Amino acid sequence: MSKSDYEADVKDRILNVAAELFVKKGYSGTSIRDIATAAKANVAHINYYFGSKYKLFERIFDEAFDMQLDRVFETLNADMPFFEMVETWIDIYFEILTEYPQIAIFILNEINQGHKSLVEKIKKRDPERILIRLSERMAEEVEKGSIKDVPVVDFGLNVLSMCVFPFIFKGLAMKVADKSNAEIDIILKEHKKYVVDFVFSGLKY
């Protein structure tokens, strides 16, 4: 293995393990030594490649969260019919949360623990732009008479909660229902169809 391949392998192991530990134990409850041990690396590796535990956290969160926000905003701005846009929006949540299931739990854990820097980090990404654009799209459809005049905040919260909660519940569901990760993913894929139908029914006359 070349030096560059070795370094990439170590960095990937650290990133993957850190994401799992941050979700399980929270930011404050996870030490650099915990990450190094679980990744079969050492503390020096983490400091060399990432600088600090918090910068490692930022790397994991930034990649996943930025991807989600950018794709949602692009979808809201896309030139596609309204209901197709809504279904694509829901698809994005399910796709990204399937790939990064730690996002939802991680955010909840850190906010509950009073991690103010996380709140500021989210604010800097201006998530309100999504709500503003969604409001504009919905107003256009209401004027056309194609959807009910539903409060945009309520609509956005409904979509967000129906998409995110299943992934918060996923770990418990696997244990209670004695299902594998793959089996739960199949159930979630089917559940996505229900979410789309439910959301549409709440918009249509």
PAPA-345028 format. One line per field, with one value per residue: residue number from 1; x, y, z of N, C-alpha, C, O in turn. Coordinates in steps of 0.2 Angstrom, whole numbers, plus 5000, padded with zeros to 4 digits. Each point is the difference from the previous one (the first is absolute). Layout:
REM PAPA-345028
num	(NUM:...) $
nu	(X:...) $
nv	(Y:...) $
nw	(Z:...) $
cau	(X:...) $
cav	(Y:...) $
caw	(Z:...) $
cu	(X:...) $
cv	(Y:...) $
cw	(Z:...) $
ou	(X:...) $
ov	(Y:...) $
ow	(Z:...) $
//
This chain:
REM PAPA-345028
num	(1:2:3:4:5:6:7:8:9:10:11:12:13:14:15:16:17:18:19:20:21:22:23:24:25:26:27:28:29:30:31:32:33:34:35:36:37:38:39:40:41:42:43:44:45:46:47:48:49:50:51:52:53:54:55:56:57:58:59:60:61:62:63:64:65:66:67:68:69:70:71:72:73:74:75:76:77:78:79:80:81:82:83:84:85:86:87:88:89:90:91:92:93:94:95:96:97:98:99:100:101:102:103:104:105:106:107:108:109:110:111:112:113:114:115:116:117:118:119:120:121:122:123:124:125:126:127:128:129:130:131:132:133:134:135:136:137:138:139:140:141:142:143:144:145:146:147:148:149:150:151:152:153:154:155:156:157:158:159:160:161:162:163:164:165:166:167:168:169:170:171:172:173:174:175:176:177:178:179:180:181:182:183:184:185:186:187:188:189:190:191:192:193:194:195:196:197:198:199:200:201:202:203:204:205) $
nu	(5004:4994:5010:5002:5005:5011:5007:5002:5008:5010:5004:5004:5010:5009:5002:5005:5011:5007:5001:5007:5011:5003:5001:5009:5009:4997:4996:4991:4991:5001:5005:5007:5001:4992:5001:5007:4996:4993:5006:5000:4996:5003:5002:5009:4997:4996:5007:5004:4994:5000:5010:4990:4999:5004:5011:5003:4999:5008:5009:5001:5002:5010:5008:5000:5006:5011:5005:5001:5007:5011:5002:5001:5010:5008:5000:5004:5011:4999:5006:4995:4995:4991:4991:5001:4995:4989:4995:5000:4992:4990:4998:4997:4990:4992:4999:4996:4989:4997:5000:4992:5001:5011:4999:4993:5004:5005:4994:4994:5006:5003:4992:4999:5008:4991:4998:5003:5009:4996:4997:5009:5004:4993:5002:5009:4996:4999:5001:5004:5011:5004:5003:5010:5009:5003:5005:5011:5008:5003:5008:5010:5005:5005:5010:5008:5003:5011:5001:5000:4991:5008:4995:5003:4997:4989:4998:5004:4993:4991:5001:5001:4991:4993:5004:4998:4990:4996:5003:4992:4991:5005:5006:4994:4999:5009:5001:4995:5003:5007:5002:5000:5011:5005:5000:5008:5010:5000:5003:5011:5006:4999:5008:5009:5000:5003:5011:5005:5000:5007:5010:5002:5001:5010:5004:5000:4997) $
nv	(4994:5004:5006:5002:4992:5000:5007:4997:4993:5004:5005:4994:4995:5007:5001:4992:4998:5007:4997:4992:5002:5004:4993:4993:5005:5000:5010:5004:4996:5008:4991:5008:5002:5007:5011:5006:5001:5008:5010:4997:5008:5009:5000:4994:4989:4996:4998:4990:4991:4998:4996:4996:4999:5009:5001:4994:5004:5008:4995:4996:5007:5004:4992:4996:5005:4999:4991:4998:5005:4996:4991:5001:5004:4992:4993:5004:4998:4990:4999:5001:4991:5007:4997:5004:5010:5001:4998:5008:5007:4998:5001:5011:5004:4997:5007:5010:5001:5000:5010:5007:4989:5001:5000:4992:4990:4999:5000:4990:4992:5001:4997:4989:4998:5003:4992:5007:4995:4993:5003:5001:4990:4996:5004:4995:4991:5007:4995:5009:4998:4993:5004:5005:4994:4996:5007:5001:4993:5001:5008:4996:4993:5006:5005:4993:5001:5002:5010:4991:5005:4994:5000:5010:5008:5004:5007:5011:5006:5005:5009:5011:5005:5004:5010:5009:5004:5000:5010:5008:5000:5006:5009:5009:5007:5006:5009:5010:5006:5005:5011:4994:5000:4990:4994:5002:4996:4989:4997:5001:4991:4990:4999:4996:4989:4994:4998:4993:4989:4995:4998:4991:4991:4999:4995:4988:5005) $
nw	(5000:4991:4997:4989:4995:5001:4993:4989:4998:4999:4991:4991:5001:4997:4989:4995:5002:4994:4989:4997:4999:4990:4992:4998:4996:4989:4997:5005:4995:4993:5004:5003:5011:5004:4999:5007:5011:5002:5001:5011:5007:4995:5011:5001:5001:5010:5007:4999:5003:5011:5004:4996:5011:5006:5001:5009:5011:5002:5003:5010:5009:5001:5003:5010:5008:5000:5003:5011:5007:5000:5006:5011:5004:5000:5009:5009:5000:5005:4990:5010:4994:5001:4994:4990:4999:4999:4991:4993:5001:4997:4989:4998:5003:4992:4991:5001:5000:4989:4994:5000:5001:4997:4989:4995:4998:4990:4990:4997:4995:4989:4992:4997:4992:4993:4993:5008:5004:5007:5011:5007:5005:5009:5010:5005:5005:5009:5011:5005:4998:5008:5010:5000:5000:5010:5007:4998:5004:5011:5003:4998:5008:5008:4998:5000:5011:4999:5005:5008:5004:4995:5010:4995:5007:5000:4992:5001:5007:4995:4993:5003:5003:4993:4998:5006:5001:4990:4996:5002:4993:4992:5004:5002:4991:4998:5007:4998:4991:5007:5000:4991:5000:4998:5009:5008:4997:5002:5011:5003:4996:5006:5008:4995:4998:5008:5002:4993:5001:5008:4997:4994:5006:5004:4992:4999:4990) $
cau	(4996:5004:4999:4994:4995:5000:4997:4993:4997:5000:4995:4993:4998:4998:4994:4995:4999:4998:4993:4996:5000:4997:4993:4998:5002:5000:5006:5004:5001:5005:5007:5004:5002:4994:5000:5006:4999:4995:5002:5007:5005:5003:4998:5004:4997:4994:5003:5003:4995:4994:5001:4997:4994:4995:5001:4998:4993:4998:5001:4995:4994:5000:4999:4993:4994:5001:4997:4993:4997:5001:4996:4993:4999:5001:4994:4995:5001:5000:4994:4996:4994:5001:5000:5006:5005:4999:5002:5008:5002:5000:5005:5007:5001:5001:5006:5006:4999:5002:5008:5003:4994:5002:4998:4994:5001:5006:4998:4996:5004:5004:4996:4997:5005:5002:5005:4998:5004:4997:4995:5003:5002:4995:4997:5004:4998:4994:4994:4994:4999:4996:4993:4997:4999:4994:4994:4999:4997:4994:4995:4999:4995:4994:4997:4998:4994:5002:5000:4997:5004:5003:5006:5006:5004:4997:5002:5007:5002:4997:5004:5006:4999:4999:5006:5005:4998:5001:5007:5002:4997:5003:5004:4996:4996:5004:5000:4994:4998:5005:5001:5007:5000:4998:4993:4997:5001:4995:4994:5001:4999:4993:4997:5001:4994:4994:5001:4999:4992:4997:5002:4996:4993:4999:5000:4995:4993) $
cav	(5006:5006:5005:5004:4995:4999:5006:5000:4995:5002:5006:4997:4997:5004:5004:4995:4999:5006:5002:4995:5002:5007:4998:4996:5002:5007:5003:5001:4993:4996:5002:4998:4993:4995:5000:4997:4993:4997:5000:4997:5005:5003:5007:5004:5000:5005:5007:5001:5000:5005:5005:4999:4997:5004:5001:4994:5001:5004:4997:4995:5003:5005:4997:4998:5005:5005:4996:5000:5007:5002:4996:5002:5007:4999:4997:5005:5004:4996:5001:4994:5001:5001:4993:4997:5003:4998:4993:5000:5003:4994:4995:5002:4998:4993:4998:5003:4997:4992:5000:5004:4999:5003:5007:5002:4998:5004:5007:5000:4999:5006:5006:4999:5001:5007:5001:5006:5001:4996:5005:5006:4997:4999:5006:5003:4997:5003:4995:5004:5001:4995:5001:5005:4997:4995:5004:5003:4995:4998:5005:5000:4995:5002:5005:4996:4995:4993:4998:5004:5005:4997:5003:4997:4998:4994:4996:4998:4996:4993:4996:4999:4995:4994:4998:5000:4995:4993:4999:5000:4994:4994:4995:4997:4996:4994:4996:4998:4996:4995:5001:5002:5007:4999:4999:5006:5004:4998:5003:5007:5001:5000:5006:5007:5001:5002:5007:5004:5000:5004:5008:5002:5000:5006:5005:5000:5001) $
caw	(5000:5000:5006:4999:5001:5007:5004:4999:5004:5007:5000:4999:5006:5005:4999:5001:5007:5004:4999:5004:5007:5001:5000:5006:5007:5000:4999:5007:5003:4995:5000:4994:5001:4998:4993:4997:5001:4996:4993:5000:4998:5006:5001:4995:4994:5000:5001:4994:4995:5001:5004:5007:5000:4997:4993:4998:5000:4995:4994:4999:4999:4995:4994:5000:5001:4994:4995:5001:4999:4993:4996:5001:4997:4993:4998:5001:4994:4994:4996:5000:5003:5007:5003:4998:5004:5007:5000:4999:5006:5004:4998:5002:5007:5001:4997:5004:5007:4999:4999:5007:5005:5006:5000:5004:5007:5002:5001:5006:5006:5002:5002:5007:5004:5000:4996:4997:4994:4995:4998:4996:4994:4995:4998:4995:4993:4998:4998:4999:4993:4997:5002:4996:4993:5000:5000:4993:4995:5002:4998:4993:4999:5003:4996:4995:5003:5000:5007:5005:5003:5006:5003:4998:5005:5002:4995:5000:5006:4998:4995:5004:5006:4997:4997:5004:5006:4999:5001:5007:5003:4997:5005:5005:4996:4999:5005:5003:4995:4998:4993:4998:4997:4994:5000:5002:4994:4996:5003:4999:4993:4999:5004:4996:4995:5005:5001:4994:4999:5006:4998:4995:5002:5004:4995:4995:5002) $
cu	(5004:4998:4993:4994:4999:4997:4992:4996:4999:4995:4993:4998:4999:4994:4994:4998:4998:4992:4995:5001:4997:4992:4998:5002:5000:5007:5004:5002:5005:5007:5004:5003:4995:5000:5006:5000:4996:5002:5006:5005:5002:4998:5004:4997:4994:5003:5003:4996:4994:5001:4998:4994:4994:5000:4998:4993:4998:5000:4994:4993:4999:4998:4993:4995:5000:4997:4992:4996:5001:4995:4992:4999:5000:4993:4994:5000:5000:4994:4996:4993:5000:5000:5006:5005:5000:5002:5008:5003:5000:5005:5007:5001:5001:5007:5006:5000:5002:5007:5003:4994:5002:4998:4995:5002:5006:4997:4996:5004:5004:4996:4997:5006:5003:5006:4999:5003:4997:4994:5002:5002:4994:4997:5004:4999:4993:4995:4994:4999:4996:4992:4997:4999:4994:4994:4998:4997:4993:4995:4998:4994:4993:4996:4997:4994:5002:5001:4997:5005:5003:5005:5007:5005:4997:5002:5007:5001:4997:5005:5007:4999:4998:5006:5006:4999:5002:5008:5003:4997:5003:5003:4995:4996:5004:5000:4993:4997:5004:5002:5007:4999:4997:4992:4996:5000:4994:4993:5000:4998:4992:4996:5000:4994:4994:5001:4998:4992:4997:5001:4995:4992:4998:5001:4995:4993:4996) $
cv	(5006:5004:5004:4995:4999:5006:5000:4995:5002:5005:4997:4996:5004:5004:4995:4999:5006:5001:4995:5002:5006:4999:4996:5004:5008:5003:5000:4993:4996:5003:4998:4993:4994:4999:4996:4992:4997:5000:4996:5005:5003:5008:5004:5000:5005:5007:5002:5001:5005:5006:5000:4996:5004:5001:4993:5000:5004:4997:4995:5004:5004:4996:4997:5005:5005:4996:5000:5007:5002:4996:5002:5007:4999:4998:5005:5006:4997:5002:4993:5001:5000:4993:4996:5003:4998:4993:4999:5002:4994:4994:5002:4998:4993:4998:5002:4997:4993:5000:5002:4999:5004:5007:5002:4999:5005:5007:5000:4999:5006:5006:4998:5000:5007:5002:5006:5001:4996:5004:5005:4997:4999:5007:5003:4997:5002:4995:5004:5001:4995:5001:5006:4998:4996:5005:5003:4995:4998:5005:5000:4995:5001:5005:4996:4996:4993:4997:5004:5005:4998:5004:4997:4997:4993:4995:4997:4996:4993:4996:4998:4994:4993:4996:4998:4995:4993:4998:5000:4994:4994:4995:4997:4994:4993:4995:4997:4995:4994:4999:5002:5007:5000:5000:5006:5005:4999:5003:5007:5002:5000:5006:5006:5001:5002:5007:5005:5000:5004:5008:5002:5001:5006:5007:5001:5002:4993) $
cw	(5000:5006:4999:5001:5008:5004:4998:5004:5008:5001:5000:5007:5005:4999:5001:5007:5004:4999:5004:5008:5002:5001:5007:5007:5000:4999:5007:5003:4996:5001:4994:5001:4999:4993:4997:5002:4996:4992:4999:4997:5007:5000:4995:4993:4999:5000:4993:4994:5000:5004:5007:4999:4997:4992:4996:4999:4994:4993:4998:4999:4994:4993:4999:5000:4993:4994:5000:4998:4993:4995:5001:4996:4993:4997:5000:4994:4993:4996:4999:5003:5008:5004:4999:5005:5007:5000:5000:5007:5006:4999:5003:5007:5001:4998:5005:5007:4999:5000:5006:5005:5006:5000:5005:5007:5003:5002:5007:5006:5001:5002:5007:5005:5001:4996:4995:4993:4994:4997:4995:4993:4995:4998:4995:4993:4998:4998:4998:4993:4997:5002:4995:4993:5000:5001:4994:4996:5002:4998:4993:4998:5003:4995:4994:5002:5000:5007:5005:5003:5007:5002:4998:5006:5002:4994:5000:5006:4999:4996:5004:5005:4997:4996:5005:5006:4998:5001:5007:5003:4997:5004:5004:4996:4999:5006:5002:4995:4998:4993:4998:4997:4993:4999:5002:4994:4995:5002:4999:4993:4998:5004:4996:4996:5004:5001:4995:4999:5006:4999:4995:5002:5004:4996:4995:5003:5000) $
ou	(5005:4995:4996:4995:4995:4995:4996:4995:4995:4996:4995:4994:4995:4996:4995:4995:4996:4997:4995:4995:4997:4997:4995:4996:5001:5005:5006:5005:5001:5000:4998:5001:5002:5000:4999:5002:5001:4998:5003:5004:5000:4998:4998:5000:5000:4997:5000:5001:4998:4996:5003:4998:4996:4995:4998:4997:4995:4996:4997:4997:4995:4996:4997:4995:4995:4996:4997:4996:4995:4997:4997:4995:4996:4997:4996:4995:5000:4995:5001:5000:5004:5004:5002:5005:5005:5003:5003:5005:5004:5003:5004:5005:5004:5003:5004:5005:5002:5003:5005:4998:4995:5000:5001:4998:5000:5002:5001:4999:5000:5002:5000:4998:5005:5004:4998:4997:5000:4999:4997:4999:5001:4998:4998:5001:4998:4997:4995:4994:4996:4996:4995:4995:4996:4995:4994:4995:4995:4994:4995:4996:4995:4994:4995:4996:4996:5000:4998:5006:4997:5005:5001:5003:5004:5001:5001:5004:5003:5001:5002:5004:5003:5000:5003:5004:5002:5001:5004:5004:4999:4999:5001:4998:4997:5000:5000:4997:4999:4999:5003:4995:4997:4997:4995:4996:4998:4996:4994:4997:4998:4995:4996:4998:4996:4995:4997:4997:4995:4996:4998:4997:4995:4998:4997:4999:4994) $
ov	(5001:4999:5000:5002:4999:4999:5002:5001:4999:5000:5002:5001:4999:5001:5002:5000:4999:5002:5002:4999:5001:5003:5002:4999:5003:4997:4998:4999:4995:5006:4996:4997:4995:4994:4996:4997:4994:4995:5000:4998:4996:5003:5005:5005:5004:5004:5005:5005:5003:5004:5002:4999:4997:5000:5000:4998:4998:5001:5000:4998:5000:5002:5001:5000:5002:5003:5001:5000:5003:5003:5000:5001:5004:5002:5000:5003:5004:5001:4997:5005:4996:4999:4996:4996:4998:4998:4996:4998:4999:4998:4996:4998:4998:4995:4996:4998:4997:4995:4998:5006:5001:5003:5005:5005:5002:5003:5005:5004:5002:5004:5005:5002:5001:5005:4999:5003:5002:5000:5002:5004:5002:5001:5004:5004:4998:5001:4997:5001:5001:4999:5000:5002:5000:4998:5001:5001:4999:4999:5002:5001:4998:4999:5002:4998:4996:4994:5006:5000:5002:5002:4994:4995:4995:4994:4994:4995:4995:4994:4994:4996:4995:4994:4995:4996:4997:4995:4997:4997:4994:4994:4994:4995:4995:4994:4994:4995:4996:4995:5004:5003:5005:5002:5002:5004:5005:5002:5003:5005:5005:5002:5005:5005:5004:5004:5005:5006:5004:5003:5006:5004:5003:5005:5006:4998:5000) $
ow	(5004:5004:5005:5003:5002:5005:5005:5002:5003:5005:5004:5002:5004:5005:5003:5002:5004:5005:5003:5003:5006:5004:5003:5004:5005:5001:5000:5003:5002:4998:4996:4995:4997:4997:4996:4995:4997:4997:4994:4996:5005:4995:4998:4997:4995:4997:4998:4996:4996:5000:5005:4995:4996:4997:4994:4995:4997:4996:4995:4996:4997:4996:4995:4996:4998:4996:4995:4996:4997:4995:4995:4997:4997:4995:4996:4998:4995:5003:4995:5004:5002:5004:5004:5002:5004:5005:5003:5002:5003:5004:5002:5002:5004:5003:5001:5003:5006:5003:5003:5002:5004:5006:5004:5004:5006:5005:5004:5005:5006:5005:5005:5006:5003:5002:4995:4995:4995:4994:4995:4995:4994:4994:4995:4995:4994:4994:4997:4998:4995:4996:4999:4997:4995:4997:4998:4996:4996:4998:4998:4996:4997:4999:4997:4995:5000:5000:4998:4999:5005:4997:5002:4999:5001:5002:5000:4999:5002:5002:5000:5001:5002:5000:4999:5002:5005:5002:5002:5005:5003:5000:5001:5003:5000:4999:5002:5002:4996:4997:5004:4999:4998:4996:4997:4999:4997:4996:4998:4999:4997:4998:5001:4999:4998:5000:5001:4999:4998:5001:5000:4998:5000:5002:4999:5005:5001) $
//
